[in-house]
Amino acid sequence: MINGIGEFFNSENFMPHGHCFLWQPEILWLHIFSDAGIALAYYSIPAILIYLTKKRADLPFKSVFWLFGAFILLCGTTHLFSIWTIWHPDYAIDGILKAATAIVSIITFFVTCRLIPRALQLASPEKLERLNAELISNIAEKDKAQAELKQAYIQMEHKVGERTAELTSNNEILVNQIKERKITEKQLGKAMERLASSNDELQRFAYICSHDLQEPARTVASFAEMMAKKYNGKLDADADKYLGFMKEGAERMQMMIKSVLDYSRVDSREEKYTEVDCNKVLTDVLQDMQVVILKSGATVEYSHMPVVIGDPMHFAQLFQNFVSNALKFHKAGNVPEVMVRAERGQKEWVFSIQDNGMGIKEQYQEKIFMIFQRLNKREDYPGSGIGLAVCKKIVDKYGGKIWLKSAEGVGTTFFFSIPDVSAE
């Protein structure tokens, strides 16, 4: 047993990795500096995660941060050991490090998948805004009641005399009620401050979580793809199927993380409001989508677009999401036809995107603007179900409106309005 272990770790029969580089200094130093730089970057990320978890004691799902930290440390160690094997052919240890990295990465993937449903149950900013609106309404009602009580108090003062004793008693009751309402107002004010702070923290958490998870998710997807290429057909059918599940799950996780990041960036990124030439923005978007348009054989036409005040990135997201949906959800055998228009209202510009696609049933026309809501199976129409939610959030940010008209089997027209700040 001991001899077998010793033979496994025996490196006398192997050549150092440097022989593969023919000991050329420029190749050697290129690999040394590259692996060292990657290892340094990997080692710095766990330090950031530790700092984050220490500073944010209330941060949920800390276990996944520790798993990601362990996974990233192992990744950095494999790169450091690649430098060692240039001169020392200890490939058995190198293989053990890579196997440990693979095991921890797989565990991290499954733990992350289990946490996603719980993360989705966190209260959304929209829900917090609704609660905030209800609190404001309650305060207004209480202010109204207080005003009515004061008016009643003034009326009772005119009946001083034979009813003095009764009015004195009523006055004491009213004073107590006013004190209680003032206390309630203070409590409601503090609750509103806590809700506003909680809303900001939730937006920051969504941005930080989705942003920091991108690289680990990309790493998991890459390793899953490498394993699938290397072992596909070499193991049994179940193994091939499981590797396919891993690759598909990792790619779906990347897409979901990117979608959450795009959604959170609507509020978290610093807007640069300026004059936006919608003609140029739409032309750039259609140029970026040229491959998809040519593949589907679609025709995309548009009328003259206005110049508005806003953030060019927001309008690019609006056009890209609406046109992309029009191309994606078309009837089988039909060539997609898309028409983009803009019309001047009294104090706003009304944009419309019309298609000849599948159409949307009336009972689903409000649901589609909710985050992660899908009307079709993922295998039939890929996507995260967040595009229209992003559009609604952007339009709401400008104080505009978003709606649609649709007939099943005929097509759909999406509308959104943007206030014309220049006219004001």
TIGU-128026 format. One record per atom (N, C-alpha, C): x, y, z; residue in three letters. Coordinates in steps of 0.02 Angstrom, whole numbers, plus 50000, padded with zeros to 5 digits. Layout:
<nodes>
XYZAla ...
</nodes>
This chain:
<nodes>
500424993950000Met 500005000050000Met 500445006350000Met 500945006350046Ile 501395012050051Ile 501805012749986Ile 502025006849960Asn 502415007049898Asn 501985009949840Asn 501345008049840Gly 500895010549787Gly 500815018049791Gly 500735020649853Ile 500665027949862Ile 501305031449841Ile 501865028549862Gly 502505031449843Gly 502605031549768Gly 502405026049735Glu 502475025649662Glu 502025030849628Glu 501415032049659Phe 500945036949631Phe 501245044049631Phe 501585045649687Phe 501875052249692Phe 502585052649664Phe 502855047049639Asn 503535047149612Asn 503545051049546Asn 503985055949542Ser 504015060249483Ser 504665059449444Ser 505055054149461Glu 505705053449428Glu 505645051749354Glu 505095048449335Asn 505015046249266Asn 504705051749221Asn 504535057449251Phe 504215062749213Phe 504715068449201Phe 504575072149148Met 504975078049134Met 504625084249160Met 505005089049183Pro 504685095349204Pro 504325098549144Pro 503845102649161His 503455105949109His 503885110649066His 504435112849094Gly 504865117449057Gly 505145114348993Gly 505195107548991His 505435104248930His 504965105648872His 504305106248888Cys 503815107648835Cys 503935114548804Cys 504225119048844Phe 504365125848820Phe 505075126348790Phe 505425120448789Leu 506125120348765Leu 506565125148805Leu 506345126448867Trp 506715130848913Trp 506855137748883Trp 506425139948837Gln 506505146648809Gln 506295151848861Gln 506725156448879Pro 506585161048935Pro 505955165148923Pro 505855167548861Glu 505275171748851Glu 504625167948860Glu 504615161548841Ile 504015157448852Ile 503925155848926Ile 504485154048958Leu 504455152449030Leu 504185158349070Leu 504475164349060Trp 504265170149099Trp 503555172349082Trp 503355171249019Leu 502665172749001Leu 502175168649043Leu 502305162049048His 501865157749088His 501925159249162His 502525160649185Ile 502625162149257Ile 502235168349277Ile 502325173849239Phe 501985180049257Phe 501225179349249Phe 501015175849197Ser 500285174949186Ser 499975171049243Ser 500265165249260Asp 499985161149315Asp 500025164849381Asp 500575168449393Ala 500645172149455Ala 500115177649459Ala 500005181249404Gly 499495186449403Gly 498795183749416Gly 498655178049383Ile 497985174949393Ile 497915172749466Ile 498425169649493Ala 498395167349563Ala 498295173249610Ala 498665178749598Leu 498585184649641Leu 497875187349638Leu 497595187549578Ala 496905189849571Ala 496415185249607Ala 496525178549599Tyr 496085173749633Tyr 496135174449709Tyr 496745175449735Tyr 496825176049808Tyr 496535182549835Tyr 496485187649795Ser 496215194049819Ser 495455193749826Ser 495125189549784Ile 494395189349786Ile 494135186649853Ile 494405181049881Pro 494165178849946Pro 494255184150000Pro 494785188149996Ala 494885193450045Ala 494305198450041Ala 494095200049980Ile 493535204649972Ile 492895201549999Ile 492795194949987Leu 492195191650012Leu 492195191550088Leu 492775190350119Ile 492815190250192Ile 492665197250219Ile 492945202350187Tyr 492815209250208Tyr 492065210850204Tyr 491745208550149Leu 491035209850139Leu 490615206450193Leu 490755200050208Thr 490355196450257Thr 490475199150328Thr 491065201850342Lys 491205204850408Lys 490845211550416Lys 490845215550362Lys 490525222050366Lys 489765221550365Lys 489515216550330Arg 488785215650325Arg 488585209450365Arg 488475210650431Ala 488295204950474Ala 487615202150457Ala 487175206450426Asp 486505204250409Asp 486465201150339Asp 487035200250307Leu 487035197750238Leu 486795190450236Leu 486265188950197Pro 486035181950194Pro 486475177650150Pro 486375171050157Phe 486715166050114Phe 487475166550120Phe 487735167250182Lys 488455167950190Lys 488815161450170Lys 488475155750175Ser 488805149450159Ser 489055149350087Ser 488665152250042Val 488875152149971Val 489485156549960Val 489555161850000Phe 490155166049994Phe 490775162050015Phe 490705158150070Trp 491285154150093Trp 491455148850040Trp 490945145750010Leu 491075140749958Leu 491435143949898Leu 491185149849877Phe 491525153149822Phe 492245155049840Phe 492335157149904Gly 493015158749926Gly 493485152749922Gly 493235146849946Ala 493645140749943Ala 493785138749870Ala 493275139149828Phe 493365137349758Phe 493885141849723Phe 493835148549737Ile 494295153249705Ile 495005152249731Ile 495075150849797Leu 495745149449824Leu 496065143349790Leu 495655138049780Leu 495915132149747Leu 496115133649674Leu 495715137849641Cys 495895139749572Cys 496565143349571Cys 496665147949619Gly 497295151549622Gly 497875146849637Gly 497755141849681Thr 498295137149698Thr 498505132949638Thr 498005130949597Thr 498185126949537Thr 498645130949490Thr 498525137549485His 498955141649443His 499665142349473His 499705142949540Leu 500355143249572Leu 500735136749561Leu 500375131049566Phe 500705124649557Phe 500925123649484Phe 500585127149437Ser 500815126749368Ser 501515129749360Ser 501665134749401Ile 502345137649400Ile 502835132449428Ile 502635128949483Trp 503075123949514Trp 503245118349465Trp 502755116049426Thr 502875110349381Thr 503305112149321Thr 503455118449312Ile 503925120249258Ile 504605117149272Ile 504795116949337Trp 505455114049356Trp 505385107249392Trp 504795106149423His 504715100049463His 504115096149437His 504205090149410Pro 503655086449378Pro 503215082749428Pro 502945086449477Asp 502505083349527Asp 501785083649502Asp 501655079649450Tyr 501005080049417Tyr 500445076549458Tyr 500635071949502Ala 500125068749544Ala 499805073849590Ala 500225077849623Ile 499965083149667Ile 499555088149627Ile 499805089749567Asp 499435094449524Asp 498745091749507Asp 498705085249494Gly 498055082249478Gly 497585082249539Gly 497865080949599Ile 497455080949659Ile 497165087949671Ile 497575093249662Leu 497335100049670Leu 496765101549621Leu 496845099349559Lys 496315100649509Lys 495685096749526Lys 495765090549551Ala 495175086649570Ala 494805089949628Ala 495185092449678Ala 494875095949734Ala 494505102249709Ala 494815105749661Thr 494485111649633Thr 493835109849599Thr 493845104349561Ala 493235102149526Ala 492695100249575Ala 492875096749629Ile 492375094549679Ile 492055100649712Ile 492475105449734Val 492215111349767Val 491785115449719Val 491985115849654Ser 491595119649606Ser 490905116549595Ser 490885109849593Ile 490235106449584Ile 489785107549645Ile 490075107049705Ile 489695108249766Ile 489425115449766Ile 489865120149746Thr 489655127149743Thr 489085128149695Thr 489115124749638Phe 488575125349589Phe 487905123049617Phe 487895117149649Phe 487265114549675Phe 487005118749733Phe 487445121149777Val 487225125349832Val 486925131849805Val 487245134649753Thr 486985140849723Thr 486295139649692Thr 486225134049657Cys 485565132449628Cys 485015131949681Cys 485195128949739Arg 484695128249793Arg 484525134949824Arg 484995139749823Leu 484875146149855Leu 484475150849810Leu 484485149749744Ile 484145154449699Ile 483395155149715Ile 483005149749728Pro 482295150749745Pro 482205154949808Pro 482645154049858Arg 482595158049919Arg 482765165349906Arg 483255166449862Ala 483435173349846Ala 482865176849809Ala 482505173049767Leu 481945175949730Leu 481365177749775Leu 481335174849836Gln 480795176249882Gln 480905182649922Gln 481505185649915Leu 481625191949950Leu 481135197249924Leu 480935201649969Ala 480455206849950Ala 480745211349895Ala 480345212549843Ser 480575216549787Ser 480495223949803Ser 480875228349768Pro 480785235549777Pro 480065237849764Pro 479735234549716Glu 479035236449701Glu 478585235249761Glu 478695229449795Lys 478275227949853Lys 478405232949909Lys 479035234749920Leu 479195239749971Leu 478895246549953Leu 478895248149889Glu 478585254449869Glu 477835254449883Glu 477515248649870Arg 476795248249885Arg 476655249149959Arg 477075245950001Leu 476995246750074Leu 477105254050094Leu 477605257250063Asn 477735264250077Asn 477135268550059Asn 476835267050000Ala 476255270849978Ala 475665269950027Ala 475575263750052Glu 475045262450100Glu 475155266250165Glu 475785266650187Leu 475935270450248Leu 475785277850238Leu 475975280550180Ile 475835287550166Ile 475085288850166Ile 474705284050137Ser 473975284750136Ser 473685284750206Ser 473955280250249Asn 473715279950319Asn 473855286450356Asn 474455289350343Ile 474625295650375Ile 474145301150353Ile 473985301250288Ala 473515306250263Ala 472825305550295Ala 472605299250302Glu 471955298050334Glu 471965300250407Glu 472515299050441Lys 472565300950511Lys 472595308550518Lys 472955311850471Asp 472965319250471Asp 472255322050461Asp 471885318750416Lys 471205321050404Lys 470775320250466Lys 470855314450499Ala 470475313250561Ala 470665318250615Ala 471305320050619Gln 471535324850668Gln 471225331750655Gln 471205333550589Ala 470895339950571Ala 470155340050589Ala 469825334350578Glu 469115334050596Glu 469015334650672Glu 469465331550709Leu 469415332050782Leu 469525339250807Leu 470005342650775Lys 470125349650794Lys 469515353950779Lys 469185352650722Gln 468585356350704Gln 468035355050755Gln 467965348750775Ala 467465347150826Ala 467615350650892Ala 468275351150907Tyr 468475354450969Tyr 468275361850968Tyr 468365365250909Ile 468175372250902Ile 467425373150911Ile 467045368650881Gln 466315369150887Gln 466085368150959Gln 466395363850994Met 466185362651063Met 466345368551109Met 466875372451091Glu 467045378251132Glu 466485383351135Glu 466075383751081His 465515388551079His 464945386551126His 464955380651152Lys 464425378251196Lys 464625378651270Lys 465145382751282Val 465365383451352Val 464805386551393Val 464705384151450Gly 464165386451493Gly 463895380551531Gly 463265379251515Glu 462925373751550Glu 463245367051534Glu 463625366851479Arg 463935360451461Arg 464685360551474Arg 464915365051520Thr 465625365851532Thr 465945359351557Thr 465615356151602Ala 465895349951629Ala 465975344551575Ala 465455344151533Glu 465485339151480Glu 466025340751429Glu 466095347351412Leu 466615349251365Leu 467315348151393Leu 467405349351457Thr 468055348251488Thr 468265340951483Thr 467775336651496Ser 467925329451491Ser 468105327551419Ser 467695330151372Asn 467835328651301Asn 468505331551279Asn 468675337451306Asn 469315340551288Asn 469905336251310Asn 469855333451370Glu 470395329151393Glu 470465322951348Glu 469895320351327Ile 469925314551282Ile 470255316451216Ile 470075322251189Leu 470365324451126Leu 471115325651132Leu 471335328651188Val 472045329851198Val 472435323251198Val 472155318251231Asn 472475311651232Asn 472515308651163Asn 471975309351125Gln 471975306651057Gln 472495310151013Gln 472565316751022Ile 473065320450982Ile 473765318051000Ile 473885317051064Lys 474545314651085Lys 474685307751055Lys 474175303451056Glu 474265296751028Glu 474405297150953Glu 474055301650919Arg 474165302350847Arg 474865305150831Arg 475105309750873Lys 475785312250863Lys 476305306750872Lys 476165302550923Ile 476625296850933Ile 476595292250873Ile 475985291050849Thr 475905286750790Thr 476255289650729Thr 476195296350721Glu 476525299650664Glu 477285298750668Glu 477565299550728Lys 478285298550736Lys 478485291350719Lys 478085286650743Gln 478225279650729Gln 478185278150654Gln 477675281050621Leu 477615280050549Leu 478195283250511Leu 478415289150535Gly 478985292350503Gly 479615288150508Gly 479735285150567Lys 480315280850575Lys 480245274650531Lys 479625271950527Ala 479515266050486Ala 479655267650412Ala 479455273550390Met 479595275550320Met 480345276150308Met 480705278950356Glu 481435279350348Glu 481755272450344Glu 481515267750386Arg 481775260950385Arg 481615257650318Arg 481015258850293Leu 480825255850229Leu 481245258550172Leu 481375265150173Ala 481795268150120Ala 482495265350123Ala 482765264650185Ser 483435261850193Ser 483455254650170Ser 482925250750189Ser 482895243750168Ser 482855243050093Ser 482475247650060Asn 482425247449987Asn 483095248649954Asn 483475253649980Asp 484145254949953Asp 484605248949963Asp 484565245850022Glu 484995240050036Glu 484825234249990Glu 484175233249976Leu 483975227749932Leu 484245228949861Leu 484205235149837Gln 484465236649770Gln 485215235549767Gln 485575237849820Arg 486295236849821Arg 486465229449825Arg 486065225549864Phe 486205218449871Phe 486105214849804Phe 485555216549769Ala 485425213449704Ala 485995214849655Ala 486245221149656Tyr 486785222949610Tyr 487425219349629Tyr 487605219649696Ile 488235216649718Ile 488225209049707Ile 487655205849725Cys 487605198649720Cys 487665196349647Cys 487285199649602Ser 487295197449532Ser 487965199149500Ser 488265204849518His 488905206849489His 489465202149511His 489485200649576Asp 490035196549603Asp 489955189149584Asp 489355187049567Leu 489255180049549Leu 489415178549476Leu 489515183749436Gln 489625182649364Gln 490245178449351Gln 490815180349381Glu 491435176749366Glu 491415169449390Glu 491195168149453Pro 491135161149473Pro 490665157149429Pro 490105160149408Ala 489635156549364Ala 489965155049297Ala 490345159949271Arg 490685158849208Arg 491205153249214Arg 491545152949272Thr 492035147749284Thr 491705140849287Thr 491135140449323Val 490775134049327Val 490555131849258Val 490285136549218Ala 490065134749150Ala 490645132349108Ala 491225135649114Ser 491805133649075Ser 492045126649093Ser 492085125249159Phe 492295118549181Phe 491795113249159Phe 491145114849163Ala 490635110049142Ala 490705108549067Ala 490845113749027Glu 490925112748955Glu 491555108648941Glu 492105110048978Met 492725106248968Met 492625098848985Met 492265097549041Met 492135090649061Met 491705087049009Met 491205090848982Ala 490775087748932Ala 491165086048869Ala 491615090448847Lys 492015089048787Lys 492495083248799Lys 492775082948859Lys 493285077948872Lys 492995070948884Lys 492425070648918Tyr 492165064148940Tyr 491535062048903Tyr 491265066148858Asn 490655064248823Asn 490785057948781Asn 490375052848792Gly 490435046648756Gly 490935041748787Gly 491325044048834Lys 491825039748866Lys 491545036448929Lys 491015039348957Leu 490705036449016Leu 490025033548995Leu 489605031949043Asp 488955029149025Asp 488475034649005Asp 487875032748983Ala 487385037548958Ala 487155042349012Ala 487095039849074Asp 486885044249129Asp 487395049649141Asp 488035047949138Ala 488555052949148Ala 488515058449095Ala 488415056449032Asp 488345061448979Asp 487745065948992Asp 487205062949016Lys 486605066849029Lys 486725071749087Lys 487065069349140Tyr 487195073649197Tyr 487665079449178Tyr 488165077949136Leu 488615083349114Leu 488225088549073Leu 487745086149034Gly 487325090748996Gly 486905095149042Gly 486635091949096Phe 486255095749145Phe 486685101049178Phe 487305099249195Met 487765104049227Met 487895109949181Met 488045108549118Lys 488205113949071Lys 487595118349060Lys 487015115249050Glu 486405119149039Glu 486225123349100Glu 486285120349160Gly 486135124049221Gly 486605129849232Gly 487255128849219Ala 487745134249227Ala 487605139949179Ala 487445138249116Glu 487295143549067Glu 486665147249086Glu 486155143549111Arg 485545146849132Arg 485665151349192Arg 486105149149237Met 486285153249295Met 486625159749272Met 487085159249222Gln 487415165149196Gln 486895170049167Gln 486415167349130Met 485915171649100Met 485485175049153Met 485295171349206Met 484895174149259Met 485275179549297Met 485925178249310Ile 486325183149346Ile 486395189549305Ile 486505188749239Lys 486565194649196Lys 485905198449194Lys 485345194849194Ser 484695198149192Ser 484565202049257Ser 484735198949314Val 484655202449378Val 485095208649379Val 485715208049354Leu 486175213749352Leu 485885219349308Leu 485615217549249Asp 485315222549205Asp 484725225949239Asp 484315222049275Tyr 483735224849309Tyr 483945229649364Tyr 484445227749405Ser 484665231949460Ser 485025238149435Ser 485355237749376Arg 485715243449350Arg 485265249149330Arg 484615247849318Val 484155253149299Val 484155258549353Val 484195256449417Asp 484205261249472Asp 484895262549500Asp 485345257649495Ser 485995258249528Ser 486515262049487Ser 486485261549420Arg 486995264849379Arg 486875272449378Arg 487405276149369Glu 487365283449366Glu 487125285649296Glu 486525288649294Glu 486245290649230Glu 486615296849203Glu 486665297149137Lys 486955302949104Lys 486415305849058Lys 486005310349085Tyr 485455313149047Tyr 485725318548999Tyr 485545317648936Thr 485765322148884Thr 485275321648827Thr 485405325048772Glu 484985324348713Glu 485125317548680Glu 484595313848669Val 484655307048640Val 484335307048571Val 484725305748520Asp 484465305048453Asp 484215297848445Asp 483565296848449Cys 483275290148447Cys 483395286848379Cys 483475290748325Asn 483635287848260Asn 484305284148264Asn 484805287348292Lys 485465284248297Lys 485455278248344Lys 485105278948401Val 485075273448449Val 484755267348417Val 484175268348383Leu 483825262748352Leu 484245259648296Leu 484585263948257Thr 485015261348203Thr 485575257048231Thr 485885259248286Asp 486425255348317Asp 486165248748344Asp 485575248848374Val 485275242748401Val 485145237748344Val 484845240148290Leu 484695235648234Leu 485335232948201Leu 485865237048201Gln 486505234648174Gln 486785229048217Gln 486735229748284Asp 486965224548329Asp 486555218148322Asp 485925218748302Met 485475212948295Met 485455210348223Met 485915212648181Gln 485885211048110Gln 485895203548097Gln 486305199848136Val 486355192548125Val 485675189248139Val 485345191148194Val 484695188248211Val 484175190048158Val 484195196348135Ile 483705198548086Ile 483785194748020Ile 484405194047997Leu 484535190347935Leu 484345182947941Leu 484495180048000Lys 484345172948010Lys 483605171648007Lys 483205176248036Ser 482475175248036Ser 482145177547971Ser 482515181247929Gly 482235184047868Gly 481755189747881Gly 481795192747940Ala 481315197947960Ala 481435204447924Ala 480905208447921Thr 480955215347897Thr 480795220047955Thr 481235224747968Val 481135229548023Val 481145236547992Val 480575239947997Glu 480515246747970Glu 480385251548027Glu 480555257848018Tyr 480425262848069Tyr 480345269748038Tyr 479925273748071Ser 479815280548049Ser 480345285048082Ser 480305291448067His 480795296048095His 480715296348172His 481265295548206Met 481275295548279Met 481455302448306Met 481185304448364Pro 481325311148391Pro 481975311448430Pro 482155317548449Val 482705318648496Val 482395320248564Val 482575316348615Val 482275317148681Val 482835318148732Val 482645319848793Ile 483115320648848Ile 483105314348890Ile 483685311148900Gly 483705305048940Gly 484395301948938Gly 484415295548955Asp 485035291648955Asp 485035287248892Asp 485525287748849Pro 485535283648787Pro 485505276148802Pro 485805273948857Met 485785266848873Met 485075264348886Met 484665268548918His 483975266648931His 483585265548866His 483655270148819Phe 483285269348756Phe 483545263548715Phe 484195262148719Ala 484455256348684Ala 484165249948713Ala 484085249648780Gln 483785243748812Gln 483055242948791Gln 482695248548788Leu 481985248248768Leu 481915245548697Leu 482275248448649Phe 482215246248579Phe 482445239048572Phe 483005237348604Gln 483285230548596Gln 482795225248623Gln 482495226448682Asn 482035221548711Asn 481395220748670Asn 481105226448647Phe 480485225948610Phe 480585222748542Phe 481105224748505Val 481225221848439Val 481425214548445Val 481835212848496Ser 482035205948506Ser 481435201448519Ser 480955203748561Asn 480345199848573Asn 479935199048510Asn 479895204348469Ala 479505203948407Ala 479795198748360Ala 480465198148358Leu 480775193148315Leu 480715186148344Leu 480735185648410Lys 480735179048442Lys 480045175748440Lys 479525179448458Phe 478865176448466Phe 478445177448402Phe 478675174448348His 478295174748286His 477975167948271His 477465168048230Lys 477115161848213Lys 477545157548167Lys 477495151048177Ala 477875146348135Ala 477675147148062Ala 478165147748018Gly 478035148347947Gly 477935155447924Gly 477885160247970Asn 477795167347952Asn 478465171047957Asn 478575175547911Val 479175179747914Val 479015185647960Val 479415186848011Pro 479275192348057Pro 479285199148022Pro 478785203248039Glu 478765210048013Glu 478685214748073Glu 479135219548079Val 479155224048137Val 479145231248112Val 478725235448145Met 478685242548128Met 478765246648192Met 479245251148193Val 479375255448250Val 479175262548232Val 478745265648273Arg 478515272448259Arg 478575276748322Arg 478545283348311Ala 478535288148366Ala 478065293848346Ala 477595295548390Glu 477115300848377Glu 477125305948434Glu 477025312248416Arg 477045317748464Arg 476365318348498Arg 476355318048565Gly 475755319348603Gly 475745326548627Gly 475335327948678Gln 475295334748704Gln 475935336648741Gln 476145332348786Lys 476745333748826Lys 477215327848828Lys 477135323248780Glu 477565317448781Glu 477635314648710Glu 478125310248703Trp 478215306248642Trp 477955299248655Trp 477555296748610Val 477275289948616Val 477605285548563Val 477985280548586Phe 478325275748542Phe 477895269448536Phe 477905266248478Ser 477545259948468Ser 477975255048429Ser 477935248748447Ile 478295243348413Ile 477775238048394Ile 477625237548330Gln 477095233048305Gln 477405227048271Gln 477105221048283Asp 477345214948250Asp 476755210848226Asp 476895205748186Asn 476385201148161Asn 476465194248192Asn 476645194248257Gly 476815188048290Gly 476225184248318Gly 476355180548372Met 475865175848400Met 475285179348435Met 475405185448462Gly 474895188748501Gly 474895186248572Gly 474565189948617Ile 474565188348688Ile 473845188248712Ile 473655183048748Lys 472975182648775Lys 472865188248826Lys 472235190448830Glu 472085196248871Glu 472255195148945Glu 472145189048970Gln 472265187849041Gln 473005187949059Gln 473455187849009Tyr 474165187949023Tyr 474485194749009Tyr 474095199648987Gln 474385205948963Gln 474665210249019Gln 474445209349081Glu 474745212849137Glu 475325208949167Glu 475275202349165Lys 475775197949195Lys 476455198549162Lys 476475199949098Ile 477115199749061Ile 477595205149083Ile 477355210449117Phe 477795215749139Phe 478095214349208Phe 477935208549237Met 478205206749302Met 478865203049292Met 479325203949339Ile 479995201049332Ile 479965193449335Ile 480345190049290Phe 480415182849286Phe 479755179349269Phe 479285182949236Gln 478655179849215Gln 478715177649143Gln 478545171449130Arg 478585168649062Arg 477895165749043Arg 477725166348978Leu 477105163448953Leu 477235157248912Leu 477865155748897Asn 478035150048855Asn 478575145948889Asn 478645139748866Lys 479145135248894Lys 479845137748876Lys 480325136748922Arg 481005139048911Arg 481315135548851Arg 481165129048841Glu 481465125348786Glu 481195127748718Glu 480585130748717Asp 480305133248655Asp 480565140248638Asp 480595144548689Tyr 480825151448679Tyr 481305153148735Tyr 481955153348721Pro 482445154748773Pro 482385161848799Pro 482625162948860Gly 482615169648890Gly 482515169148964Gly 482595174848999Ser 482545174949071Ser 481865177549096Ser 481455180449051Gly 480815183149073Gly 480875189749110Gly 481415193549095Ile 481525199749132Ile 481535205849086Ile 481545204749020Gly 481615210248972Gly 481065215448979Gly 480425213248979Leu 479885218048983Leu 479845221249052Leu 480065217649105Ala 480095220649171Ala 480595226349172Ala 481165225449138Val 481665230849133Val 481365236749095Val 480995235349041Cys 480685240749003Cys 480205244749046Cys 479795241249084Lys 479305244749127Lys 479665248949180Lys 480205246249208Lys 480565249949260Lys 480875256249231Lys 481145255749170Ile 481435261749138Ile 480905266949124Ile 480335264849095Val 479805269549079Val 479535272849143Val 479435268849196Asp 479205271649260Asp 479705276749287Asp 480355275449276Lys 480865280049299Lys 480795286949266Lys 480565287149204Tyr 480475293449169Tyr 479785296549182Tyr 479365293049221Gly 478695295649233Gly 478225294449176Gly 478395289649133Gly 477965288049076Gly 477505282149089Gly 477185279749037Lys 476725274049042Lys 476915268748990Lys 476735262549004Ile 476875257148957Ile 476245252748953Ile 476045250848892Trp 475455246748883Trp 475505243148816Trp 474995239148800Leu 475005235348737Leu 474305234048712Leu 474275232748647Lys 473665230348615Lys 473855224048577Lys 473455218748586Ser 473645212448555Ser 473025208348538Ser 473095204648484Ala 472575199848463Ala 472925193248450Ala 472695188048483Glu 473015181448477Glu 473005179048405Glu 473595177248379Gly 473655174848311Gly 473725180348260Gly 473655186648280Val 473705192248233Val 474335196348244Val 474485197848307Gly 475085201748322Gly 474985206048383Gly 475515209648402Thr 475525213748462Thr 475855220448446Thr 475585225748477Thr 475895232348474Thr 476025234748545Thr 476665235848561Phe 476855238648626Phe 476915246248620Phe 476675249748671Phe 476715257048673Phe 477085259048737Phe 477475264348733Phe 477735267548793Phe 477805275048780Phe 477665278948832Ser 477685286248826Ser 478265288948868Ser 478595294048841Ile 479145297448875Ile 478985304848877Ile 478935308048937Pro 478795315148940Pro 479295319248899Pro 479055324248864Asp 479485328648824Asp 479735334348868Asp 480305333348900Val 480585338348946Val 480775344648909Val 480985344048845Ser 481195349948807Ser 480605354748797Ser 479995351948788Ala 479415356248778Ala 479255360148841Ala 479355357048899Glu 479225360448962Glu 479735365948975Glu 
</nodes>
